Amino acid sequence: MAPTVTMLESAAYERMRAEHPDEFVPKRVLLAHVDKHSEIDRGNSFWVKAALVYDTVTGDHVDDQSKTLSCDLLLGLADACCSRIHPPRDSDREGTAEVDESKREAAKDVAAAKDDAAKGTQHPDEGSDENKHVIDAIFLVVGFLPRLFKAMSKGDTNSRDAVDESFKSTHMQDIVTDVIKLENQLPLKLLLDVVNHVEAAARVAAGQSKLKKLQATLEGYQLGFKSENFDCVIRSFCLYYSPFFSNSKQVTAAAPGKDGPDQNVADTLLDCLHASLVPRAPAAEGGGGRTSRIPTARELRRSGVRLEAVEDLRAVVEFKEATATLRLPALVYDFKLATVARNLLAREYKEQSKPLTRYFQLMNELVEEVADVRIIRGAGVVRGGSKGAQEVHELIKKIDGYATYPSVFMAMDLQIEKAKQFHEKRMNNFFVRNRPAMIWASSVLAASVVAIITARKTRG
């Protein structure tokens, strides 16, 4: 989790967080980093997690009568899971009575010393930091991911639309964006541990007196996927959160514990998403490395360069000189794009190679005015947003505001340089450079010829 940890501890992230709280600060659920200031506290967040887990396990929505039961369910699952994921060592069992008693007394003294403002920062039954992280992992593995995976697996329907329909309420959309935020990332190893143990934990929780009403449900509970199929769940997650459009369900995400791009281990869901978007290493190609600004969409159209959308979930940019075509992945404008993009760019901030940052800088260069957005949307390179395209223009212009400029990604820089050289060569041609004037002059000349011919016929 090195890229995430490094960025979270930086002054740059604090600046980003302060200027764009909607994209970086959790609104509904707090995961992992409990020390960060947020609009919500662990206590309010706990109720949200408990409600979603209860909904997924039982199939019933939480109401006033079942609110306490939903909390007992999450706590019961967490206790049973935690004892399996973090079993006590033999050395820890020696003298446990005296040690535990002293710890309890010390904990009471510390709790009593806290002021009232601090008392609301966590649910009183969440327990140790280890237990809190298990609670957070259960929320993802039992509550959130199965719901997303089920919606993404629906037949021939547009999978993204199916998930959006499942998460259409405002508070669910807040959960969707919270899950991908940099400071809400949990280790994939912990998620896998919960996958491996949660079904057995449900059987244990079924014996708890507080969960007697759910005994039959918990005894028959099945997660819906096994650890060996967890990569399919990750792929669905990456496909849904990808900023790029594709009708294909084929996506490659770095597996937990394996090397991803730049030899970084895919430690979190955000890491997996990033790995699924980075182009594969291209074949060696000479004359590259220089970073150039590309002309705007209107300028490219003037020189005869055509934009074309590619249904590729990776940030692959390609210029085909034979057809004067610049091929780009199709960017999807939806409610989560700003959050996904900014957190991906924040993750890349400390890295030398920045493919996603370079892509969004390329889009920034292509789009100077709203008219440019209309051109690239007409080509299918941007999908979604209103007809006026104003909100798409504003987002593209602001999204890479903190990125070092220009950021480098050699494979993309080579293609941009090719497109720029082709554009400049065409614009150096007199007729191309003066195409609007030539068209006007041709129109005037044609009109004059028609007028002369008409006048002669009239005289004759």
C-alpha positions in Angstrom: 0.0 0.0 0.0 3.0 2.2 -0.5 1.6 4.7 -3.0 -1.5 5.3 -0.9 0.4 5.6 2.4 3.0 7.9 0.9 0.4 10.2 -0.6 -1.8 10.3 2.5 1.2 11.6 4.6 2.1 14.3 2.1 1.4 18.0 2.3 0.1 17.8 -1.4 -2.7 15.5 -0.3 -3.7 17.8 2.5 -4.0 20.7 0.0 -6.0 18.6 -2.4 -8.3 17.5 0.4 -8.8 21.0 1.7 -9.7 22.4 -1.8 -11.8 19.4 -3.0 -13.4 17.9 0.1 -16.3 16.4 -2.0 -13.8 14.2 -3.9 -11.5 13.2 -1.0 -13.3 13.5 2.3 -15.7 10.6 3.1 -19.4 11.5 3.5 -21.1 8.3 4.6 -18.6 5.7 5.5 -15.2 5.9 7.2 -12.8 3.0 6.4 -9.2 2.3 7.5 -7.9 5.7 8.5 -9.9 6.7 11.6 -7.6 9.6 12.5 -8.6 11.8 9.5 -11.0 14.7 10.1 -14.3 14.1 8.3 -17.9 15.4 8.1 -19.0 12.2 9.8 -17.7 10.1 12.7 -17.2 6.4 13.3 -20.5 6.2 15.1 -22.6 7.6 12.2 -20.6 5.6 9.8 -21.2 2.4 11.8 -25.0 2.6 11.3 -24.6 2.9 7.6 -22.3 -0.2 7.4 -24.6 -2.2 9.6 -27.7 -1.3 7.5 -26.1 -2.3 4.3 -24.8 -5.6 5.7 -28.2 -6.4 7.2 -29.9 -5.6 3.9 -27.5 -7.9 2.0 -27.6 -10.8 4.4 -31.4 -10.8 5.2 -32.8 -9.2 2.0 -34.8 -6.8 4.2 -34.3 -3.0 4.6 -33.5 -1.7 8.1 -36.3 0.1 10.0 -36.6 1.4 13.5 -37.5 -2.1 14.8 -34.5 -3.8 13.2 -31.8 -1.1 13.7 -30.4 -2.6 16.9 -30.5 -6.0 15.4 -28.5 -4.8 12.3 -25.8 -3.5 14.6 -25.7 -6.7 16.6 -25.3 -8.6 13.3 -22.3 -6.6 12.2 -20.7 -6.8 15.6 -21.4 -10.5 15.8 -19.8 -11.2 12.4 -16.8 -9.0 13.3 -16.2 -10.8 16.6 -16.3 -14.2 15.0 -14.2 -13.2 12.0 -11.6 -11.3 14.1 -11.0 -14.4 16.3 -10.1 -16.3 13.2 -8.1 -13.7 11.4 -6.2 -12.6 14.5 -6.2 -15.6 16.8 -4.6 -15.1 20.2 -1.1 -16.5 20.6 -0.2 -19.0 23.3 2.0 -16.4 25.0 -0.9 -14.0 25.1 -3.0 -16.5 27.1 -0.6 -16.5 30.1 -1.7 -14.3 32.9 -4.6 -13.0 30.8 -6.9 -12.5 33.8 -4.6 -10.0 35.5 -3.4 -8.3 32.3 -6.9 -8.0 30.8 -8.2 -6.6 34.1 -5.4 -4.0 34.2 -6.1 -3.1 30.6 -9.8 -2.7 31.2 -9.2 -0.4 34.1 -6.7 1.6 32.1 -9.1 1.9 29.2 -11.8 3.1 31.5 -9.5 5.8 32.9 -8.6 6.9 29.4 -12.3 6.9 28.2 -13.3 8.9 31.3 -10.7 11.6 30.5 -12.0 12.3 27.0 -14.2 15.3 26.5 -17.8 15.0 25.2 -16.8 16.0 21.6 -14.5 12.9 21.3 -17.1 10.5 22.7 -19.1 10.5 19.5 -16.2 9.5 17.2 -16.9 5.7 17.3 -19.6 3.2 18.1 -19.0 2.1 21.8 -18.9 -1.6 20.8 -16.4 -1.5 17.9 -13.5 -2.5 20.1 -9.8 -2.5 19.1 -8.3 -1.1 15.9 -8.0 -4.6 14.5 -11.7 -5.2 15.1 -12.6 -1.8 13.5 -10.7 -2.8 10.4 -12.5 -6.2 10.3 -15.9 -4.4 10.6 -14.9 -2.2 7.7 -13.8 -5.2 5.6 -17.1 -7.0 6.4 -19.0 -3.9 5.2 -17.1 -4.2 1.8 -17.1 -8.0 1.4 -20.6 -8.8 2.7 -22.5 -5.5 2.1 -21.1 -3.6 -0.8 -19.2 -5.9 -3.2 -21.8 -8.6 -3.6 -24.4 -6.0 -4.5 -22.1 -4.5 -7.1 -21.1 -8.0 -8.4 -24.7 -9.1 -8.8 -25.7 -6.0 -10.7 -22.6 -6.2 -12.9 -23.4 -9.9 -13.8 -26.8 -9.2 -15.2 -27.4 -10.6 -18.7 -27.2 -8.3 -21.7 -28.0 -5.0 -20.0 -25.5 -2.2 -19.7 -23.8 -3.3 -16.5 -22.9 0.2 -15.3 -26.4 1.3 -15.7 -27.6 -1.7 -13.7 -25.3 -0.8 -10.8 -26.3 2.8 -11.0 -29.9 1.8 -10.8 -29.1 -0.4 -7.7 -27.3 2.6 -6.1 -29.6 5.3 -7.4 -30.5 6.9 -4.0 -28.3 9.8 -2.9 -26.9 8.1 0.2 -26.0 5.0 -1.9 -24.2 7.2 -4.4 -22.2 8.7 -1.5 -21.2 5.2 -0.4 -20.1 4.4 -4.0 -17.8 7.4 -4.1 -16.6 6.9 -0.5 -15.4 3.4 -1.3 -12.9 4.6 -3.9 -11.4 7.5 -1.9 -7.7 7.3 -1.2 -8.0 7.4 2.6 -10.8 4.8 2.7 -8.6 2.0 1.2 -8.2 -1.3 3.1 -5.6 -4.0 2.4 -6.8 -6.6 0.0 -5.3 -9.3 2.2 -7.8 -8.3 4.9 -10.7 -8.5 2.4 -9.5 -12.0 1.4 -9.3 -13.0 5.0 -12.9 -12.0 5.5 -13.9 -13.8 2.3 -12.3 -17.0 3.7 -13.9 -16.8 7.2 -17.2 -14.9 7.0 -19.4 -17.9 6.2 -18.0 -19.8 9.2 -18.3 -16.7 11.3 -22.0 -16.4 10.3 -22.6 -20.0 11.7 -20.9 -19.0 15.0 -22.9 -15.7 15.2 -26.1 -17.7 14.7 -25.6 -19.1 18.2 -25.5 -15.7 19.9 -28.6 -14.9 21.9 -28.8 -11.4 20.4 -29.1 -12.8 16.9 -31.7 -15.5 17.7 -34.2 -14.0 15.2 -31.6 -14.4 12.4 -30.4 -17.9 13.4 -31.9 -19.7 10.4 -30.6 -17.0 8.0 -27.1 -17.0 9.4 -26.9 -20.8 9.5 -27.7 -20.9 5.8 -25.7 -17.8 4.8 -23.5 -18.0 1.7 -21.4 -15.1 0.5 -21.9 -15.8 -3.2 -18.3 -16.2 -4.2 -15.1 -17.9 -2.9 -11.6 -16.6 -2.5 -10.5 -18.3 -5.7 -13.2 -16.3 -7.5 -12.5 -13.0 -5.8 -10.6 -11.9 -8.9 -13.9 -11.9 -10.7 -15.4 -9.6 -8.1 -12.3 -7.3 -8.5 -12.8 -7.2 -12.3 -16.4 -6.2 -11.8 -15.4 -3.5 -9.4 -12.8 -2.1 -11.8 -15.2 -2.3 -14.8 -17.8 -0.3 -12.9 -15.4 2.3 -11.5 -13.4 2.7 -14.7 -13.6 6.3 -16.1 -13.6 4.7 -19.6 -16.5 3.2 -21.5 -16.6 -0.3 -22.9 -19.3 -2.8 -23.8 -16.9 -5.6 -23.1 -16.8 -7.2 -19.7 -13.1 -8.2 -20.2 -10.9 -6.3 -17.8 -7.5 -7.2 -16.3 -6.9 -6.2 -12.8 -3.7 -6.9 -10.8 -4.4 -9.8 -8.5 -3.9 -9.4 -4.7 -0.3 -10.0 -3.8 1.0 -9.9 -7.4 3.1 -7.3 -9.1 1.2 -4.7 -10.9 2.6 -1.9 -13.1 5.9 -0.4 -12.0 6.3 -3.5 -9.8 4.0 -2.1 -7.2 1.9 -4.6 -5.3 -1.8 -4.2 -5.8 -2.7 -3.7 -2.2 -6.0 -2.0 -2.3 -9.1 -1.7 -4.5 -7.8 1.6 -5.8 -4.5 -0.1 -6.7 -6.5 -2.7 -8.7 -8.5 -0.1 -10.5 -5.3 1.8 -11.4 -3.6 -1.4 -12.6 -6.6 -2.2 -14.8 -6.3 1.2 -16.6 -2.6 1.4 -17.2 -1.6 0.3 -20.7 0.6 -2.7 -21.1 4.3 -2.0 -21.8 4.6 -1.2 -25.5 7.3 -2.5 -27.8 10.4 -0.4 -28.0 10.0 2.5 -30.3 12.7 5.1 -31.2 12.6 8.8 -31.1 10.3 9.1 -28.0 10.3 10.7 -24.6 9.5 14.3 -25.6 6.4 15.7 -24.0 4.3 18.0 -26.3 1.0 19.8 -26.0 -1.5 18.6 -28.5 -3.7 21.1 -30.5 -7.3 21.6 -29.5 -10.1 19.5 -30.9 -11.1 22.4 -33.2 -7.6 22.9 -34.4 -7.2 19.2 -35.2 -10.4 19.1 -37.1 -9.2 22.1 -39.2 -6.0 20.2 -40.2 -8.1 17.1 -41.1 -7.3 15.0 -38.0 -10.3 12.9 -37.0 -11.0 11.8 -33.4 -12.2 8.3 -32.8 -13.3 6.6 -29.6 -11.8 3.2 -28.7 -13.7 0.9 -26.4 -10.6 0.1 -24.3 -10.6 0.2 -20.6 -6.9 1.2 -20.6 -5.5 4.7 -21.2 -4.3 3.8 -24.7 -3.8 6.7 -27.1 -2.9 5.9 -30.8 -2.4 8.1 -33.8 -2.8 6.5 -37.3 -1.2 8.7 -39.9 -2.6 6.8 -42.8 -6.2 7.7 -41.9 -5.3 10.9 -39.9 -7.1 9.4 -36.9 -6.3 10.0 -33.2 -7.8 7.2 -31.2 -8.7 7.7 -27.6 -10.6 5.8 -24.9 -14.1 7.0 -24.3 -14.4 9.0 -21.1 -17.7 8.5 -19.2 -19.1 11.5 -17.5 -21.2 10.4 -14.5 -21.8 11.2 -10.8 -18.5 9.5 -9.7 -16.1 10.6 -12.4 -14.6 13.5 -10.5 -14.0 11.4 -7.4 -12.5 8.5 -9.3 -10.3 10.6 -11.5 -8.9 12.8 -8.7 -8.2 9.9 -6.4 -6.4 8.0 -9.3 -4.3 11.1 -10.0 -3.5 11.5 -6.3 -2.4 7.9 -6.2 0.0 8.6 -9.1 1.3 11.9 -7.6 4.5 10.5 -6.2 5.3 8.2 -9.1 7.6 8.8 -12.0 5.4 7.4 -14.7 1.9 8.9 -14.7 -0.3 7.4 -17.4 -3.7 8.5 -16.0 -2.4 12.0 -15.2 -1.0 12.3 -18.7 -4.3 11.2 -20.2 -6.3 13.8 -18.3 -3.7 16.4 -19.2 -4.2 15.4 -22.9 -8.0 15.9 -22.5 -7.3 19.3 -20.9 -5.2 20.3 -23.9 -7.9 19.0 -26.4 -10.6 21.0 -24.6 -10.1 24.7 -24.6 -13.7 25.8 -24.9 -17.1 24.2 -24.7 -17.1 23.9 -28.5 -14.2 21.5 -28.2 -16.3 19.3 -25.9 -19.0 19.2 -28.5 -16.5 18.0 -31.1 -15.0 15.2 -28.9 -18.4 14.2 -27.7 -19.6 14.0 -31.3 -16.7 11.6 -31.9 -17.8 9.5 -28.9 -14.6 10.4 -27.0 -16.8 11.8 -24.1 -20.1 10.2 -23.2 -22.7 11.7 -20.9 -23.4 15.1 -19.6 -25.9 17.7 -20.7 -26.3 19.0 -24.3 -24.6 22.2 -23.4 -21.5 20.3 -22.3 -20.6 23.1 -19.8 -20.2 20.8 -16.8 -18.0 18.4 -18.8 -15.8 21.3 -19.9 -15.4 22.6 -16.3 -14.6 19.1 -15.0 -11.9 18.4 -17.6 -10.3 21.8 -17.1 -10.1 21.4 -13.3 -9.5 17.7 -12.8 -5.7 17.7 -13.1 -5.2 21.0 -11.2 -2.5 19.6 -8.8 -0.6 17.4 -11.2 2.9 18.4 -12.1 2.9 19.7 -15.7 3.7 18.1 -18.0 3.5 14.6 -16.6 5.3 11.9 -18.4 4.1 8.6 -19.9 6.3 7.8 -22.9 3.9 5.5 -24.8 1.3 8.3 -24.9 3.9 11.1 -25.5 5.1 9.3 -28.7 1.5 9.2 -30.1 0.8 12.8 -29.2 4.1 13.9 -30.8 3.1 12.1 -34.0 -0.3 13.8 -34.1 1.2 17.2 -33.4 3.8 16.8 -36.2 1.1 15.7 -38.7 -1.1 18.7 -37.7 1.8 21.1 -38.1 2.7 19.7 -41.5 -0.8 20.0 -42.7 -1.2 23.5 -41.4 2.0 24.6 -43.2 0.2 23.8 -46.4 -1.3 27.1 -47.7 -4.6 25.7 -48.7 -5.1 23.9 -45.4 -3.9 26.8 -43.3 -6.3 29.2 -45.2 -9.1 26.7 -45.6 -11.9 29.0 -44.2 -10.7 31.9 -46.5 -10.4 29.6 -49.5 -13.9 28.2 -48.9 -15.2 31.8 -48.7 -13.4 32.9 -51.8 -14.6 29.9 -53.7 -18.1 30.6 -52.6 -17.8 34.2 -53.8 -16.3 33.2 -57.1 -19.0 30.6 -57.7 -21.7 33.1 -56.8 -20.1 35.7 -59.2 -20.0 33.1 -62.1 -23.7 32.2 -61.5 -24.6 35.9 -61.5 -22.7 36.6 -64.8 -24.3 33.6 -66.5 -27.7 34.6 -65.3 -27.2 38.2 -66.5 -26.1 37.1 -70.0 -29.1 34.8 -70.3 -31.4 37.7 -69.3 -29.9 40.0 -72.0 -30.1 37.3 -74.6 
